[in-house]
Amino acid sequence: MEILGALLAGSFIGAVLGFVGAGGAMLSVPILMYLFDFEPKLATTAALAVVFLAALSGAIPKARKKQVLYRDALVIWAFGLITNLGFSSIADKLPDAFITSGLAAVLVVAGASMLHPPKLEEQKRMPIPVLIVMSLVIGSITGLFGIGGGFIALPVLVLFFGTPQVVAAGTALFIICINSLTAFLGRPGQWGDVQWHIPIFMAGAAIVIAQIASHYSGKSSSVALRKAFAYLLFAVSIFTLAKTWL
């Protein structure tokens, strides 16, 4: 039953990734916590593996189409490296309530970004200090909560680097890959405590379904899907706060 549940959960994550284009991996942590009874710290560690594999499966076809800007991605990753590794190394020492409350806040911000996707406007280019801060934030949420930070990376790429949306999406996936892998490698002490069969089956199902869903995503309303997913994130955030504090 656990394996079946993991496959269904991964299929849902993959469908979100395929149809919406981002954000499905953010559901990995609450799914692991509330459906499979993972401790918050272990859920974030396991989610990093799911996020990495799912993002990698999406980044590879983008790379083949030359829709990944490696230099820009590495700049954002490098700026956020200190917070990514720093928080990854202390994540197991933080209270569970801090992790779940912080995750809920991140889900709200991610949902808001889904409702208001970035649009390129020359007069709104991010200055370098803002780029550095945003990169540090991306590293922080990856290190703390097991989330790749694509919903922040996308506006950074569009507004600071002036990247076209389709290329920004591919580059954001690559950023998620290297950020998630970095954070995962920063948590070796937790690897042995994770029940790996669950996240592995989740990741496998997510990869397969994401590839299938992406072929049909053009036939659906991207705006409606993004709104629906945003409201789902708001609902998960409220549920997470209720489970934490009530």
Phi, psi and omega in degrees: 000324178298317181295317177299316178298320179295320179294318179293318179296316178296324178297320178296315178299316179296322178296319178296315179299319183288317184276318183274325179100348180192166169092339183300326181294338178296338180280349183299316183295306179298326177296314180295323181287313192262341176258332184240008174059035173286142169296147183308317182295316180288329178296319179292324178293313179296323181296327179301321177293318178297314180298314182300310183293318180294316180293323180297319180296329178277331183285327183300309178295329176295319179296321179296330178271006180060043179249028177234126176261098188293321181297313180297319179297318181291329176296312180297317179298317183294318179298323183271002186297320184295318180285325180299304181291324181298310181286329177299323184287338182247003185301324182286351180260356183273148178297147179301322181297325177294317181294313183291321178293319177296321178299317179300319179296318179296321179296323177296314179297319179296319178298319178296322179292331176292325180285334182229074180295150184290146175233138184289121174222120186305322185287354181247021177301136180289134172288163184302318178301323178292320177302316181297315180298315180296321178295321177295323178294316178301314178298323181295311184289332175290314181294325184274315194244002178071026181248136186290338178083021181298327182291342173265322181299323183299308177295329176298315181294319183287314188275329181268311184271350182067035184279134173302150187304315184294323178285324178299321180296316178294320180292321178299321178297320178294320177299317179300318179302305186287329177293315181295318179296320178299312180296321180296317179293340178276002181236048184297334182292344183257352184302320184286346183266352184273137172279092194289340182297329181289305179296331179293315177294324176299312182296318180299314179295321180298318181297313183295310184292325179299320180293321179292314183296326182298331180289335182255000185296330181291344182270358181243164181281112181295325180295314181296319180295318179296320179295315180298318179292324178299315180292328175296317178297320177299317181295317178296323178298314179298317179298318180297316178295321179296317179293332182280318191247349182255000000 
